[in-house]
Amino acid sequence: MKITTNRKAYFEFTVLEDFTAGIVLLGSEVKSIREGNVNIANDCFVYIQNGELWAKNMKVARYSQSHAFQPHDENRDKKLLLSRKEINKIEKLLQDKGTTMVPLEVFTLHNRIKIKLGIVKGKKLYDKREAIKKRDFERDLRRTV
């Protein structure tokens, strides 16, 4: 079940490859994400440090029922869980010029919270215009049918 999607990433970038990863979370963060209080659209990205993947600027709002004296840090870096083989593959893909890694979706799979990561390359302005034209054409086509 999808919790949130980074629609801005699909517009700004061309997705070359995607991976599904687990996230290390606190209990109050899990409950908050299940309520839909997560934001991955604003400047969220993934980086590799010491052979581990980390999500930066992934904002998980404070859970409404959590303890007032022990709230979690909303903008803390979250560790992502992938196999060593996948991390090595990602490192090789990120060596190309102009590629980066961004989160595309947060969803649940078998009652666990997962994140879909994309190896992306920036679109040119004319590519964005094509995407807008295609989207408008498909919307008009659905209206007529």
N, CA, C and O atoms as CSV, one atom per row, in Angstrom:
chain,resi,resn,atom,element,x,y,z
A,1,MET,N,N,0.842,-1.177,0.000
A,1,MET,CA,C,0.000,0.000,0.000
A,1,MET,C,C,0.890,1.244,0.000
A,1,MET,O,O,1.770,1.385,0.850
A,2,LYS,N,N,0.659,2.138,-0.949
A,2,LYS,CA,C,1.449,3.363,-1.038
A,2,LYS,C,C,1.073,4.311,0.092
A,2,LYS,O,O,-0.102,4.495,0.410
A,3,ILE,N,N,2.084,4.899,0.682
A,3,ILE,CA,C,1.863,5.900,1.715
A,3,ILE,C,C,2.077,7.288,1.129
A,3,ILE,O,O,1.260,8.187,1.328
A,4,THR,N,N,3.190,7.459,0.397
A,4,THR,CA,C,3.462,8.734,-0.263
A,4,THR,C,C,4.330,8.500,-1.499
A,4,THR,O,O,5.071,7.520,-1.580
A,5,THR,N,N,4.224,9.411,-2.448
A,5,THR,CA,C,4.997,9.345,-3.684
A,5,THR,C,C,5.680,10.680,-3.918
A,5,THR,O,O,5.113,11.737,-3.642
A,6,ASN,N,N,6.890,10.626,-4.424
A,6,ASN,CA,C,7.642,11.832,-4.755
A,6,ASN,C,C,7.361,12.181,-6.218
A,6,ASN,O,O,8.148,11.849,-7.104
A,7,ARG,N,N,6.233,12.853,-6.463
A,7,ARG,CA,C,5.830,13.193,-7.823
A,7,ARG,C,C,6.811,14.166,-8.471
A,7,ARG,O,O,6.999,14.144,-9.688
A,8,LYS,N,N,7.426,15.005,-7.670
A,8,LYS,CA,C,8.379,15.984,-8.178
A,8,LYS,C,C,9.601,15.285,-8.804
A,8,LYS,O,O,10.152,15.757,-9.799
A,9,ALA,N,N,10.009,14.172,-8.215
A,9,ALA,CA,C,11.168,13.435,-8.732
A,9,ALA,C,C,10.875,12.862,-10.107
A,9,ALA,O,O,11.742,12.874,-10.981
A,10,TYR,N,N,9.659,12.357,-10.308
A,10,TYR,CA,C,9.307,11.803,-11.615
A,10,TYR,C,C,9.265,12.891,-12.683
A,10,TYR,O,O,9.506,12.613,-13.857
A,11,PHE,N,N,8.961,14.128,-12.287
A,11,PHE,CA,C,8.927,15.233,-13.244
A,11,PHE,C,C,10.325,15.783,-13.516
A,11,PHE,O,O,10.662,16.075,-14.663
A,12,GLU,N,N,11.126,15.923,-12.487
A,12,GLU,CA,C,12.449,16.544,-12.610
A,12,GLU,C,C,13.522,15.610,-13.176
A,12,GLU,O,O,14.487,16.074,-13.784
A,13,PHE,N,N,13.360,14.299,-12.982
A,13,PHE,CA,C,14.416,13.349,-13.323
A,13,PHE,C,C,13.891,12.228,-14.208
A,13,PHE,O,O,12.693,11.952,-14.255
A,14,THR,N,N,14.815,11.597,-14.899
A,14,THR,CA,C,14.542,10.361,-15.616
A,14,THR,C,C,15.056,9.222,-14.744
A,14,THR,O,O,16.228,9.210,-14.369
A,15,VAL,N,N,14.199,8.274,-14.420
A,15,VAL,CA,C,14.569,7.164,-13.546
A,15,VAL,C,C,15.275,6.102,-14.382
A,15,VAL,O,O,14.693,5.544,-15.312
A,16,LEU,N,N,16.535,5.827,-14.043
A,16,LEU,CA,C,17.318,4.835,-14.760
A,16,LEU,C,C,17.123,3.437,-14.181
A,16,LEU,O,O,17.004,2.463,-14.925
A,17,GLU,N,N,17.091,3.341,-12.872
A,17,GLU,CA,C,16.915,2.059,-12.199
A,17,GLU,C,C,16.350,2.319,-10.806
A,17,GLU,O,O,16.587,3.376,-10.223
A,18,ASP,N,N,15.600,1.348,-10.275
A,18,ASP,CA,C,15.042,1.532,-8.942
A,18,ASP,C,C,15.317,0.318,-8.063
A,18,ASP,O,O,15.490,-0.799,-8.549
A,19,PHE,N,N,15.355,0.569,-6.753
A,19,PHE,CA,C,15.630,-0.434,-5.746
A,19,PHE,C,C,14.625,-0.284,-4.614
A,19,PHE,O,O,14.121,0.812,-4.369
A,20,THR,N,N,14.334,-1.375,-3.927
A,20,THR,CA,C,13.465,-1.338,-2.762
A,20,THR,C,C,14.314,-1.616,-1.531
A,20,THR,O,O,15.051,-2.601,-1.480
A,21,ALA,N,N,14.204,-0.737,-0.540
A,21,ALA,CA,C,15.018,-0.863,0.668
A,21,ALA,C,C,14.148,-0.763,1.910
A,21,ALA,O,O,13.067,-0.176,1.883
A,22,GLY,N,N,14.633,-1.341,2.988
A,22,GLY,CA,C,14.005,-1.177,4.289
A,22,GLY,C,C,14.542,0.068,4.955
A,22,GLY,O,O,15.556,0.617,4.526
A,23,ILE,N,N,13.869,0.519,6.005
A,23,ILE,CA,C,14.289,1.725,6.719
A,23,ILE,C,C,14.392,1.395,8.205
A,23,ILE,O,O,13.533,0.700,8.747
A,24,VAL,N,N,15.438,1.892,8.864
A,24,VAL,CA,C,15.569,1.751,10.311
A,24,VAL,C,C,14.826,2.921,10.935
A,24,VAL,O,O,15.206,4.077,10.751
A,25,LEU,N,N,13.747,2.611,11.687
A,25,LEU,CA,C,12.887,3.644,12.261
A,25,LEU,C,C,12.655,3.404,13.741
A,25,LEU,O,O,12.829,2.293,14.242
A,26,LEU,N,N,12.260,4.464,14.431
A,26,LEU,CA,C,11.811,4.367,15.812
A,26,LEU,C,C,10.320,4.044,15.821
A,26,LEU,O,O,9.649,4.195,14.800
A,27,GLY,N,N,9.801,3.605,16.957
A,27,GLY,CA,C,8.392,3.233,17.056
A,27,GLY,C,C,7.443,4.364,16.737
A,27,GLY,O,O,6.452,4.159,16.036
A,28,SER,N,N,7.728,5.563,17.242
A,28,SER,CA,C,6.845,6.694,16.981
A,28,SER,C,C,6.915,7.121,15.511
A,28,SER,O,O,5.937,7.634,14.969
A,29,GLU,N,N,8.071,6.910,14.865
A,29,GLU,CA,C,8.195,7.222,13.441
A,29,GLU,C,C,7.349,6.263,12.603
A,29,GLU,O,O,6.716,6.678,11.632
A,30,VAL,N,N,7.337,4.986,12.974
A,30,VAL,CA,C,6.536,4.002,12.243
A,30,VAL,C,C,5.061,4.384,12.309
A,30,VAL,O,O,4.368,4.372,11.291
A,31,LYS,N,N,4.585,4.720,13.498
A,31,LYS,CA,C,3.180,5.079,13.662
A,31,LYS,C,C,2.845,6.351,12.898
A,31,LYS,O,O,1.765,6.460,12.318
A,32,SER,N,N,3.749,7.299,12.892
A,32,SER,CA,C,3.532,8.543,12.172
A,32,SER,C,C,3.492,8.312,10.665
A,32,SER,O,O,2.661,8.897,9.971
A,33,ILE,N,N,4.379,7.466,10.157
A,33,ILE,CA,C,4.399,7.161,8.726
A,33,ILE,C,C,3.119,6.435,8.326
A,33,ILE,O,O,2.571,6.707,7.257
A,34,ARG,N,N,2.637,5.531,9.150
A,34,ARG,CA,C,1.395,4.817,8.841
A,34,ARG,C,C,0.204,5.775,8.784
A,34,ARG,O,O,-0.769,5.510,8.078
A,35,GLU,N,N,0.274,6.883,9.521
A,35,GLU,CA,C,-0.751,7.923,9.436
A,35,GLU,C,C,-0.587,8.780,8.187
A,35,GLU,O,O,-1.487,9.547,7.845
A,36,GLY,N,N,0.553,8.662,7.500
A,36,GLY,CA,C,0.804,9.437,6.291
A,36,GLY,C,C,1.564,10.718,6.539
A,36,GLY,O,O,1.595,11.591,5.672
A,37,ASN,N,N,2.176,10.855,7.697
A,37,ASN,CA,C,2.898,12.081,8.048
A,37,ASN,C,C,4.378,11.984,7.696
A,37,ASN,O,O,5.243,12.097,8.564
A,38,VAL,N,N,4.655,11.777,6.427
A,38,VAL,CA,C,6.029,11.696,5.945
A,38,VAL,C,C,6.138,12.539,4.677
A,38,VAL,O,O,5.212,12.579,3.867
A,39,ASN,N,N,7.283,13.215,4.513
A,39,ASN,CA,C,7.507,14.061,3.351
A,39,ASN,C,C,8.858,13.710,2.740
A,39,ASN,O,O,9.901,13.853,3.379
A,40,ILE,N,N,8.820,13.247,1.490
A,40,ILE,CA,C,10.069,12.922,0.779
A,40,ILE,C,C,10.270,13.821,-0.433
A,40,ILE,O,O,11.231,13.642,-1.181
A,41,ALA,N,N,9.378,14.783,-0.638
A,41,ALA,CA,C,9.430,15.597,-1.857
A,41,ALA,C,C,10.427,16.747,-1.778
A,41,ALA,O,O,11.038,17.091,-2.790
A,42,ASN,N,N,10.604,17.339,-0.625
A,42,ASN,CA,C,11.419,18.552,-0.519
A,42,ASN,C,C,12.880,18.229,-0.230
A,42,ASN,O,O,13.249,17.980,0.918
A,43,ASP,N,N,13.703,18.234,-1.259
A,43,ASP,CA,C,15.159,18.108,-1.141
A,43,ASP,C,C,15.613,16.835,-0.439
A,43,ASP,O,O,16.682,16.831,0.171
A,44,CYS,N,N,14.857,15.783,-0.500
A,44,CYS,CA,C,15.267,14.520,0.100
A,44,CYS,C,C,16.166,13.784,-0.889
A,44,CYS,O,O,15.855,13.705,-2.078
A,45,PHE,N,N,17.267,13.253,-0.402
A,45,PHE,CA,C,18.178,12.500,-1.255
A,45,PHE,C,C,18.833,11.397,-0.450
A,45,PHE,O,O,18.713,11.355,0.775
A,46,VAL,N,N,19.524,10.505,-1.137
A,46,VAL,CA,C,20.178,9.360,-0.509
A,46,VAL,C,C,21.672,9.462,-0.770
A,46,VAL,O,O,22.096,9.784,-1.880
A,47,TYR,N,N,22.469,9.185,0.261
A,47,TYR,CA,C,23.924,9.206,0.088
A,47,TYR,C,C,24.527,7.956,0.710
A,47,TYR,O,O,23.906,7.288,1.536
A,48,ILE,N,N,25.756,7.656,0.293
A,48,ILE,CA,C,26.477,6.481,0.793
A,48,ILE,C,C,27.605,6.970,1.687
A,48,ILE,O,O,28.399,7.829,1.303
A,49,GLN,N,N,27.659,6.398,2.900
A,49,GLN,CA,C,28.719,6.748,3.839
A,49,GLN,C,C,29.190,5.465,4.519
A,49,GLN,O,O,28.395,4.754,5.135
A,50,ASN,N,N,30.467,5.175,4.408
A,50,ASN,CA,C,31.067,3.972,4.992
A,50,ASN,C,C,30.357,2.698,4.541
A,50,ASN,O,O,30.169,1.781,5.341
A,51,GLY,N,N,29.967,2.633,3.289
A,51,GLY,CA,C,29.328,1.446,2.759
A,51,GLY,C,C,27.885,1.254,3.185
A,51,GLY,O,O,27.334,0.166,3.022
A,52,GLU,N,N,27.257,2.305,3.733
A,52,GLU,CA,C,25.865,2.239,4.159
A,52,GLU,C,C,25.076,3.332,3.460
A,52,GLU,O,O,25.615,4.401,3.170
A,53,LEU,N,N,23.806,3.072,3.189
A,53,LEU,CA,C,22.928,4.060,2.575
A,53,LEU,C,C,22.184,4.825,3.652
A,53,LEU,O,O,21.707,4.243,4.627
A,54,TRP,N,N,22.087,6.138,3.470
A,54,TRP,CA,C,21.382,7.009,4.407
A,54,TRP,C,C,20.459,7.946,3.631
A,54,TRP,O,O,20.831,8.461,2.576
A,55,ALA,N,N,19.257,8.162,4.156
A,55,ALA,CA,C,18.308,9.106,3.568
A,55,ALA,C,C,18.395,10.413,4.342
A,55,ALA,O,O,18.243,10.428,5.564
A,56,LYS,N,N,18.638,11.501,3.637
A,56,LYS,CA,C,18.765,12.818,4.263
A,56,LYS,C,C,17.537,13.650,3.919
A,56,LYS,O,O,17.015,13.558,2.809
A,57,ASN,N,N,17.078,14.455,4.860
A,57,ASN,CA,C,15.935,15.365,4.711
A,57,ASN,C,C,14.616,14.642,4.487
A,57,ASN,O,O,13.707,15.198,3.871
A,58,MET,N,N,14.498,13.421,4.973
A,58,MET,CA,C,13.224,12.700,4.934
A,58,MET,C,C,12.489,13.063,6.222
A,58,MET,O,O,12.821,12.576,7.303
A,59,LYS,N,N,11.487,13.927,6.083
A,59,LYS,CA,C,10.821,14.470,7.268
A,59,LYS,C,C,9.663,13.573,7.688
A,59,LYS,O,O,8.718,13.353,6.931
A,60,VAL,N,N,9.760,13.066,8.903
A,60,VAL,CA,C,8.684,12.277,9.513
A,60,VAL,C,C,8.152,13.113,10.669
A,60,VAL,O,O,8.850,13.331,11.659
A,61,ALA,N,N,6.916,13.577,10.538
A,61,ALA,CA,C,6.325,14.445,11.556
A,61,ALA,C,C,6.145,13.688,12.871
A,61,ALA,O,O,6.082,12.459,12.896
A,62,ARG,N,N,6.064,14.439,13.940
A,62,ARG,CA,C,5.897,13.856,15.264
A,62,ARG,C,C,4.540,13.165,15.357
A,62,ARG,O,O,3.528,13.700,14.903
A,63,TYR,N,N,4.531,11.981,15.944
A,63,TYR,CA,C,3.296,11.226,16.112
A,63,TYR,C,C,2.419,11.919,17.146
A,63,TYR,O,O,2.895,12.332,18.203
A,64,SER,N,N,1.142,12.039,16.833
A,64,SER,CA,C,0.225,12.803,17.679
A,64,SER,C,C,0.062,12.190,19.070
A,64,SER,O,O,-0.179,12.922,20.030
A,65,GLN,N,N,0.186,10.870,19.203
A,65,GLN,CA,C,-0.018,10.203,20.489
A,65,GLN,C,C,1.286,9.895,21.232
A,65,GLN,O,O,1.264,9.242,22.275
A,66,SER,N,N,2.411,10.358,20.704
A,66,SER,CA,C,3.689,10.019,21.334
A,66,SER,C,C,3.897,10.819,22.612
A,66,SER,O,O,3.211,11.809,22.866
A,67,HIS,N,N,4.847,10.375,23.399
A,67,HIS,CA,C,5.154,11.004,24.680
A,67,HIS,C,C,5.716,12.403,24.444
A,67,HIS,O,O,6.576,12.590,23.584
A,68,ALA,N,N,5.244,13.362,25.187
A,68,ALA,CA,C,5.622,14.764,24.969
A,68,ALA,C,C,7.084,15.037,25.309
A,68,ALA,O,O,7.682,15.950,24.740
A,69,PHE,N,N,7.672,14.267,26.225
A,69,PHE,CA,C,9.032,14.542,26.669
A,69,PHE,C,C,10.090,13.774,25.886
A,69,PHE,O,O,11.282,14.028,26.063
A,70,GLN,N,N,9.684,12.840,25.024
A,70,GLN,CA,C,10.646,12.079,24.233
A,70,GLN,C,C,10.243,12.034,22.762
A,70,GLN,O,O,10.080,10.947,22.209
A,71,PRO,N,N,10.080,13.185,22.118
A,71,PRO,CA,C,9.727,13.150,20.689
A,71,PRO,C,C,10.958,12.777,19.854
A,71,PRO,O,O,12.093,13.043,20.250
A,72,HIS,N,N,10.715,12.164,18.704
A,72,HIS,CA,C,11.833,11.843,17.820
A,72,HIS,C,C,12.218,13.092,17.022
A,72,HIS,O,O,11.403,13.992,16.820
A,73,ASP,N,N,13.464,13.125,16.576
A,73,ASP,CA,C,13.949,14.215,15.735
A,73,ASP,C,C,13.354,14.040,14.343
A,73,ASP,O,O,13.561,13.006,13.708
A,74,GLU,N,N,12.623,15.030,13.868
A,74,GLU,CA,C,11.884,14.898,12.609
A,74,GLU,C,C,12.788,14.777,11.393
A,74,GLU,O,O,12.423,14.105,10.428
A,75,ASN,N,N,13.954,15.405,11.410
A,75,ASN,CA,C,14.821,15.425,10.229
A,75,ASN,C,C,16.078,14.591,10.374
A,75,ASN,O,O,17.052,14.822,9.656
A,76,ARG,N,N,16.084,13.637,11.274
A,76,ARG,CA,C,17.304,12.841,11.446
A,76,ARG,C,C,17.545,11.984,10.205
A,76,ARG,O,O,16.604,11.604,9.508
A,77,ASP,N,N,18.815,11.686,9.939
A,77,ASP,CA,C,19.152,10.823,8.806
A,77,ASP,C,C,18.719,9.402,9.130
A,77,ASP,O,O,18.959,8.900,10.229
A,78,LYS,N,N,18.081,8.762,8.162
A,78,LYS,CA,C,17.568,7.411,8.374
A,78,LYS,C,C,18.400,6.416,7.585
A,78,LYS,O,O,18.673,6.611,6.401
A,79,LYS,N,N,18.797,5.344,8.265
A,79,LYS,CA,C,19.604,4.307,7.635
A,79,LYS,C,C,18.701,3.429,6.783
A,79,LYS,O,O,17.609,3.045,7.202
A,80,LEU,N,N,19.175,3.115,5.573
A,80,LEU,CA,C,18.430,2.269,4.656
A,80,LEU,C,C,19.095,0.900,4.572
A,80,LEU,O,O,20.321,0.789,4.612
A,81,LEU,N,N,18.278,-0.131,4.456
A,81,LEU,CA,C,18.767,-1.498,4.502
A,81,LEU,C,C,18.716,-2.144,3.121
A,81,LEU,O,O,17.641,-2.360,2.562
A,82,LEU,N,N,19.880,-2.446,2.586
A,82,LEU,CA,C,20.024,-3.148,1.313
A,82,LEU,C,C,21.153,-4.155,1.454
A,82,LEU,O,O,21.975,-4.047,2.363
A,83,SER,N,N,21.195,-5.129,0.560
A,83,SER,CA,C,22.272,-6.117,0.591
A,83,SER,C,C,23.567,-5.476,0.079
A,83,SER,O,O,23.539,-4.467,-0.625
A,84,ARG,N,N,24.679,-6.070,0.440
A,84,ARG,CA,C,25.992,-5.561,0.025
A,84,ARG,C,C,26.099,-5.553,-1.499
A,84,ARG,O,O,26.682,-4.634,-2.075
A,85,LYS,N,N,25.544,-6.561,-2.147
A,85,LYS,CA,C,25.591,-6.662,-3.602
A,85,LYS,C,C,24.859,-5.481,-4.245
A,85,LYS,O,O,25.344,-4.902,-5.218
A,86,GLU,N,N,23.689,-5.127,-3.698
A,86,GLU,CA,C,22.931,-4.003,-4.238
A,86,GLU,C,C,23.641,-2.674,-3.979
A,86,GLU,O,O,23.638,-1.794,-4.840
A,87,ILE,N,N,24.238,-2.524,-2.819
A,87,ILE,CA,C,24.963,-1.286,-2.498
A,87,ILE,C,C,26.149,-1.111,-3.451
A,87,ILE,O,O,26.404,-0.004,-3.926
A,88,ASN,N,N,26.868,-2.192,-3.728
A,88,ASN,CA,C,27.990,-2.111,-4.671
A,88,ASN,C,C,27.510,-1.727,-6.067
A,88,ASN,O,O,28.162,-0.943,-6.756
A,89,LYS,N,N,26.375,-2.277,-6.483
A,89,LYS,CA,C,25.813,-1.947,-7.789
A,89,LYS,C,C,25.430,-0.467,-7.843
A,89,LYS,O,O,25.663,0.203,-8.850
A,90,ILE,N,N,24.846,0.034,-6.762
A,90,ILE,CA,C,24.454,1.448,-6.687
A,90,ILE,C,C,25.683,2.348,-6.766
A,90,ILE,O,O,25.670,3.359,-7.468
A,91,GLU,N,N,26.736,1.985,-6.052
A,91,GLU,CA,C,27.962,2.781,-6.087
A,91,GLU,C,C,28.515,2.889,-7.505
A,91,GLU,O,O,28.983,3.955,-7.905
A,92,LYS,N,N,28.466,1.804,-8.265
A,92,LYS,CA,C,28.948,1.829,-9.647
A,92,LYS,C,C,28.061,2.716,-10.520
A,92,LYS,O,O,28.562,3.458,-11.364
A,93,LEU,N,N,26.735,2.640,-10.315
A,93,LEU,CA,C,25.819,3.460,-11.110
A,93,LEU,C,C,25.961,4.950,-10.792
A,93,LEU,O,O,25.776,5.788,-11.674
A,94,LEU,N,N,26.284,5.282,-9.556
A,94,LEU,CA,C,26.410,6.682,-9.164
A,94,LEU,C,C,27.714,7.324,-9.627
A,94,LEU,O,O,27.867,8.541,-9.525
A,95,GLN,N,N,28.653,6.531,-10.133
A,95,GLN,CA,C,29.911,7.087,-10.619
A,95,GLN,C,C,29.736,7.821,-11.943
A,95,GLN,O,O,30.573,8.649,-12.302
A,96,ASP,N,N,28.659,7.531,-12.677
A,96,ASP,CA,C,28.390,8.242,-13.920
A,96,ASP,C,C,28.085,9.701,-13.621
A,96,ASP,O,O,27.491,10.025,-12.594
A,97,LYS,N,N,28.497,10.572,-14.526
A,97,LYS,CA,C,28.292,12.001,-14.327
A,97,LYS,C,C,26.807,12.344,-14.467
A,97,LYS,O,O,26.141,11.902,-15.403
A,98,GLY,N,N,26.310,13.127,-13.536
A,98,GLY,CA,C,24.931,13.603,-13.604
A,98,GLY,C,C,23.908,12.681,-12.982
A,98,GLY,O,O,22.712,12.965,-13.052
A,99,THR,N,N,24.335,11.583,-12.372
A,99,THR,CA,C,23.371,10.685,-11.732
A,99,THR,C,C,23.362,10.916,-10.228
A,99,THR,O,O,24.378,11.267,-9.628
A,100,THR,N,N,22.215,10.716,-9.645
A,100,THR,CA,C,22.059,10.811,-8.205
A,100,THR,C,C,21.003,9.808,-7.772
A,100,THR,O,O,20.428,9.101,-8.600
A,101,MET,N,N,20.753,9.751,-6.483
A,101,MET,CA,C,19.784,8.795,-5.960
A,101,MET,C,C,18.774,9.533,-5.098
A,101,MET,O,O,19.145,10.260,-4.176
A,102,VAL,N,N,17.494,9.345,-5.401
A,102,VAL,CA,C,16.426,10.003,-4.654
A,102,VAL,C,C,15.354,8.978,-4.286
A,102,VAL,O,O,15.186,7.979,-4.985
A,103,PRO,N,N,14.631,9.219,-3.198
A,103,PRO,CA,C,13.502,8.348,-2.862
A,103,PRO,C,C,12.316,8.653,-3.766
A,103,PRO,O,O,12.012,9.818,-4.026
A,104,LEU,N,N,11.646,7.608,-4.243
A,104,LEU,CA,C,10.512,7.767,-5.134
A,104,LEU,C,C,9.187,7.516,-4.427
A,104,LEU,O,O,8.211,8.225,-4.673
A,105,GLU,N,N,9.141,6.514,-3.550
A,105,GLU,CA,C,7.903,6.168,-2.854
A,105,GLU,C,C,8.211,5.629,-1.470
A,105,GLU,O,O,9.291,5.090,-1.228
A,106,VAL,N,N,7.263,5.778,-0.573
A,106,VAL,CA,C,7.272,5.100,0.713
A,106,VAL,C,C,5.995,4.266,0.741
A,106,VAL,O,O,4.905,4.778,0.487
A,107,PHE,N,N,6.137,2.980,1.049
A,107,PHE,CA,C,4.982,2.083,1.016
A,107,PHE,C,C,5.148,0.983,2.055
A,107,PHE,O,O,6.216,0.835,2.649
A,108,THR,N,N,4.085,0.213,2.269
A,108,THR,CA,C,4.159,-0.937,3.162
A,108,THR,C,C,4.122,-2.207,2.328
A,108,THR,O,O,3.403,-2.297,1.332
A,109,LEU,N,N,4.907,-3.179,2.751
A,109,LEU,CA,C,4.960,-4.481,2.101
A,109,LEU,C,C,5.042,-5.529,3.198
A,109,LEU,O,O,6.011,-5.561,3.957
A,110,HIS,N,N,4.036,-6.381,3.286
A,110,HIS,CA,C,3.952,-7.398,4.339
A,110,HIS,C,C,4.093,-6.768,5.727
A,110,HIS,O,O,4.819,-7.272,6.584
A,111,ASN,N,N,3.385,-5.661,5.924
A,111,ASN,CA,C,3.331,-4.952,7.204
A,111,ASN,C,C,4.678,-4.334,7.611
A,111,ASN,O,O,4.896,-4.060,8.792
A,112,ARG,N,N,5.566,-4.116,6.662
A,112,ARG,CA,C,6.841,-3.436,6.917
A,112,ARG,C,C,6.907,-2.199,6.034
A,112,ARG,O,O,6.393,-2.191,4.915
A,113,ILE,N,N,7.539,-1.163,6.546
A,113,ILE,CA,C,7.656,0.074,5.782
A,113,ILE,C,C,8.903,-0.005,4.910
A,113,ILE,O,O,10.007,-0.258,5.392
A,114,LYS,N,N,8.700,0.215,3.622
A,114,LYS,CA,C,9.781,0.151,2.640
A,114,LYS,C,C,9.862,1.475,1.898
A,114,LYS,O,O,8.929,2.278,1.913
A,115,ILE,N,N,10.999,1.683,1.251
A,115,ILE,CA,C,11.182,2.886,0.453
A,115,ILE,C,C,11.724,2.466,-0.917
A,115,ILE,O,O,12.622,1.630,-1.015
A,116,LYS,N,N,11.169,3.053,-1.952
A,116,LYS,CA,C,11.617,2.783,-3.316
A,116,LYS,C,C,12.586,3.887,-3.701
A,116,LYS,O,O,12.231,5.065,-3.718
A,117,LEU,N,N,13.813,3.491,-4.011
A,117,LEU,CA,C,14.871,4.437,-4.361
A,117,LEU,C,C,15.111,4.380,-5.858
A,117,LEU,O,O,15.008,3.319,-6.474
A,118,GLY,N,N,15.430,5.518,-6.435
A,118,GLY,CA,C,15.682,5.571,-7.863
A,118,GLY,C,C,17.029,6.176,-8.181
A,118,GLY,O,O,17.399,7.214,-7.633
A,119,ILE,N,N,17.770,5.521,-9.077
A,119,ILE,CA,C,18.973,6.119,-9.651
A,119,ILE,C,C,18.456,6.989,-10.789
A,119,ILE,O,O,17.867,6.483,-11.743
A,120,VAL,N,N,18.676,8.299,-10.689
A,120,VAL,CA,C,18.057,9.237,-11.618
A,120,VAL,C,C,19.087,10.128,-12.290
A,120,VAL,O,O,20.204,10.314,-11.808
A,121,LYS,N,N,18.664,10.668,-13.419
A,121,LYS,CA,C,19.468,11.631,-14.162
A,121,LYS,C,C,18.549,12.804,-14.479
A,121,LYS,O,O,17.396,12.592,-14.856
A,122,GLY,N,N,19.026,14.021,-14.338
A,122,GLY,CA,C,18.210,15.214,-14.539
A,122,GLY,C,C,17.697,15.350,-15.960
A,122,GLY,O,O,18.396,15.033,-16.922
A,123,LYS,N,N,16.458,15.828,-16.078
A,123,LYS,CA,C,15.856,16.055,-17.393
A,123,LYS,C,C,16.216,17.451,-17.888
A,123,LYS,O,O,16.441,18.368,-17.099
A,124,LYS,N,N,16.266,17.591,-19.185
A,124,LYS,CA,C,16.435,18.903,-19.799
A,124,LYS,C,C,15.072,19.579,-19.876
A,124,LYS,O,O,14.049,18.925,-19.677
A,125,LEU,N,N,15.044,20.859,-20.156
A,125,LEU,CA,C,13.800,21.614,-20.202
A,125,LEU,C,C,12.859,21.078,-21.268
A,125,LEU,O,O,11.651,20.998,-21.043
A,126,TYR,N,N,13.401,20.706,-22.438
A,126,TYR,CA,C,12.535,20.210,-23.501
A,126,TYR,C,C,11.929,18.853,-23.130
A,126,TYR,O,O,10.825,18.534,-23.573
A,127,ASP,N,N,12.635,18.050,-22.324
A,127,ASP,CA,C,12.064,16.788,-21.866
A,127,ASP,C,C,10.875,17.044,-20.935
A,127,ASP,O,O,9.878,16.322,-20.974
A,128,LYS,N,N,10.995,18.078,-20.101
A,128,LYS,CA,C,9.900,18.412,-19.188
A,128,LYS,C,C,8.682,18.893,-19.969
A,128,LYS,O,O,7.545,18.573,-19.621
A,129,ARG,N,N,8.928,19.661,-21.024
A,129,ARG,CA,C,7.813,20.133,-21.849
A,129,ARG,C,C,7.109,18.967,-22.522
A,129,ARG,O,O,5.882,18.957,-22.622
A,130,GLU,N,N,7.868,17.990,-22.982
A,130,GLU,CA,C,7.278,16.797,-23.584
A,130,GLU,C,C,6.425,16.049,-22.572
A,130,GLU,O,O,5.343,15.567,-22.908
A,131,ALA,N,N,6.899,15.949,-21.344
A,131,ALA,CA,C,6.143,15.249,-20.306
A,131,ALA,C,C,4.830,15.973,-20.016
A,131,ALA,O,O,3.804,15.329,-19.797
A,132,ILE,N,N,4.855,17.300,-20.013
A,132,ILE,CA,C,3.632,18.075,-19.781
A,132,ILE,C,C,2.648,17.869,-20.925
A,132,ILE,O,O,1.454,17.681,-20.691
A,133,LYS,N,N,3.143,17.905,-22.169
A,133,LYS,CA,C,2.267,17.693,-23.323
A,133,LYS,C,C,1.642,16.306,-23.291
A,133,LYS,O,O,0.447,16.152,-23.545
A,134,LYS,N,N,2.439,15.312,-22.983
A,134,LYS,CA,C,1.933,13.941,-22.925
A,134,LYS,C,C,0.880,13.791,-21.836
A,134,LYS,O,O,-0.153,13.159,-22.055
A,135,ARG,N,N,1.132,14.366,-20.667
A,135,ARG,CA,C,0.185,14.302,-19.554
A,135,ARG,C,C,-1.126,14.996,-19.918
A,135,ARG,O,O,-2.201,14.466,-19.634
A,136,ASP,N,N,-1.053,16.176,-20.545
A,136,ASP,CA,C,-2.263,16.904,-20.946
A,136,ASP,C,C,-3.043,16.134,-22.009
A,136,ASP,O,O,-4.272,16.081,-21.962
A,137,PHE,N,N,-2.334,15.539,-22.967
A,137,PHE,CA,C,-2.995,14.764,-24.015
A,137,PHE,C,C,-3.736,13.568,-23.421
A,137,PHE,O,O,-4.880,13.299,-23.786
A,138,GLU,N,N,-3.080,12.848,-22.502
A,138,GLU,CA,C,-3.722,11.694,-21.880
A,138,GLU,C,C,-4.919,12.101,-21.036
A,138,GLU,O,O,-5.914,11.377,-21.001
A,139,ARG,N,N,-4.850,13.233,-20.359
A,139,ARG,CA,C,-5.967,13.718,-19.560
A,139,ARG,C,C,-7.153,14.068,-20.472
A,139,ARG,O,O,-8.294,13.730,-20.158
A,140,ASP,N,N,-6.887,14.745,-21.601
A,140,ASP,CA,C,-7.961,15.075,-22.550
A,140,ASP,C,C,-8.566,13.811,-23.154
A,140,ASP,O,O,-9.776,13.737,-23.367
A,141,LEU,N,N,-7.735,12.836,-23.425
A,141,LEU,CA,C,-8.229,11.567,-23.986
A,141,LEU,C,C,-9.152,10.836,-23.005
A,141,LEU,O,O,-10.173,10.275,-23.404
A,142,ARG,N,N,-8.787,10.849,-21.733
A,142,ARG,CA,C,-9.645,10.217,-20.714
A,142,ARG,C,C,-10.954,10.947,-20.555
A,142,ARG,O,O,-11.985,10.321,-20.308
A,143,ARG,N,N,-10.936,12.265,-20.692
A,143,ARG,CA,C,-12.180,13.045,-20.569
A,143,ARG,C,C,-13.151,12.727,-21.680
A,143,ARG,O,O,-14.358,12.641,-21.455
A,144,THR,N,N,-12.621,12.552,-22.896
A,144,THR,CA,C,-13.502,12.279,-24.040
A,144,THR,C,C,-14.072,10.865,-24.005
A,144,THR,O,O,-15.168,10.622,-24.510
A,145,VAL,N,N,-13.345,9.953,-23.423
A,145,VAL,CA,C,-13.806,8.538,-23.381
A,145,VAL,C,C,-14.704,8.272,-22.223
A,145,VAL,O,O,-15.170,7.146,-22.049
